[in-house]
């Protein structure tokens, strides 16, 4: 399911013992994949979007924070998540 924007922030996932590799963020036993341009609310499944960042895009969270990678994503299993 969709998670808070914080999950997209490198300082957040690193401070929680997580890391990023191959387009995924790993925190504990969960993995999250970025989705760009999708829609939905925190706690719901993401709708639409792409797992490939648009060329030349400046990705920002809903709160306006610029991130290296961002948007919604998919957690391990079949539910959606991201930041």
C-alpha positions as CSV (number, residue, x, y, z in Angstrom):
1,X,0.0,0.0,0.0
2,X,1.0,3.6,-0.4
3,X,3.2,4.9,2.5
4,X,4.2,8.3,3.7
5,X,6.6,10.6,1.7
6,X,9.3,10.0,4.3
7,X,9.9,6.5,2.8
8,X,11.3,8.2,-0.3
9,X,13.9,10.2,1.7
10,X,17.4,8.8,1.9
11,X,18.0,10.1,5.4
12,X,14.8,8.4,6.6
13,X,15.4,5.0,5.3
14,X,19.1,5.1,6.3
15,X,18.2,6.2,9.8
16,X,15.9,3.2,10.0
17,X,18.6,0.7,8.9
18,X,17.4,0.7,5.3
19,X,19.2,1.0,2.0
20,X,18.4,1.5,-1.7
21,X,19.5,-0.9,-4.5
22,X,18.3,-1.5,-8.1
23,X,15.4,0.9,-7.9
24,X,14.1,-0.5,-4.6
25,X,14.3,0.7,-1.0
26,X,14.7,-1.9,1.7
27,X,13.7,-1.2,5.3
28,X,13.6,-4.2,7.6
29,X,11.9,-7.1,6.0
30,X,9.9,-4.8,3.5
31,X,10.9,-3.6,0.1
32,X,9.5,-0.7,-1.8
33,X,9.7,0.2,-5.5
34,X,9.3,3.7,-6.9
35,X,6.3,4.6,-9.0
36,X,6.3,8.0,-10.9
37,X,3.0,9.8,-11.6
38,X,0.7,7.4,-9.9
39,X,-2.2,8.5,-7.7
40,X,-3.9,7.3,-4.5
41,X,-3.9,8.0,-0.8
42,X,-1.6,6.7,2.0
43,X,-2.9,3.3,2.9
44,X,-4.4,2.5,-0.5
45,X,-3.1,0.8,-3.6
46,X,-1.4,3.1,-6.2
47,X,-3.2,3.7,-9.5
48,X,-1.4,4.3,-12.7
49,X,2.1,5.7,-13.1
50,X,5.3,4.1,-14.2
51,X,8.3,2.5,-12.5
52,X,10.7,4.3,-14.8
53,X,11.6,7.9,-13.9
54,X,10.7,10.3,-16.7
55,X,13.9,11.7,-18.4
56,X,15.0,15.0,-16.9
57,X,12.4,14.9,-14.2
58,X,12.8,16.8,-10.9
59,X,10.9,14.5,-8.5
60,X,9.2,16.1,-5.5
61,X,7.0,14.7,-2.8
62,X,3.4,15.9,-2.3
63,X,4.8,18.2,0.4
64,X,7.2,19.8,-2.1
65,X,10.4,18.2,-0.9
66,X,12.8,17.3,-3.8
67,X,14.0,13.7,-3.6
68,X,16.5,11.7,-5.6
69,X,13.8,9.2,-6.5
70,X,10.2,9.4,-5.4
71,X,6.6,8.9,-6.1
72,X,4.6,5.8,-5.2
73,X,5.9,2.3,-5.3
74,X,5.2,-1.3,-4.6
75,X,6.1,-3.1,-1.5
76,X,7.0,-6.8,-1.3
77,X,3.9,-8.8,-2.1
78,X,1.1,-7.4,-4.2
79,X,0.4,-4.1,-2.3
80,X,1.5,-0.6,-3.3
81,X,3.7,1.8,-1.3
82,X,6.3,4.5,-1.7
83,X,6.7,8.1,-0.8
